[in-house]
């Protein structure tokens, strides 16, 4: 299987469709909430990503088929006074898992982070998503800790109205 990872062009209809289909597959997966993306989100997501200069998406193609996606955002580490990349969405289609696609995508994210002079890459993962946790650990991700006595960082959220 030949895997190619490309940076998506949000204005390219083929790339836009791949982003929507992969993001919807992620949303339908139990680790993504188990529900399809609402039609309104499918309609707007790529257009809204294109408006954000700090957003980029990487699509993994296996033998020409879109099989993986990383939606990323550049942020800033005040402790390092340098940019960082947060992987907000990360998906590999179920039938392509365990075949190295995640590592190829993560390598492409790291290359983009290095090009931007970033100090780190961050992501969130559900504690019960053992497969994803193993893939991330294999690539070098670990719990975020400043001092072991204070514990590991937790990811919290406060929904605002009908928007997550």
Secondary structure, DSSP 4 states (H G I P E B T S, - for coil): --EEEEE--TT-HHHHHHHHHHHHHHHHSGGGTSSPPPHHHHHHHHHHHHT-TTEEEEEEEETTEEEEEEEEEEEEETTTTEEEEEEEEEEE-GGGTTTTHHHHHHHHHHHHHHHTT-S-EEE---TT-HHHHHHHHHHT-----S-GGG---------BTTB-
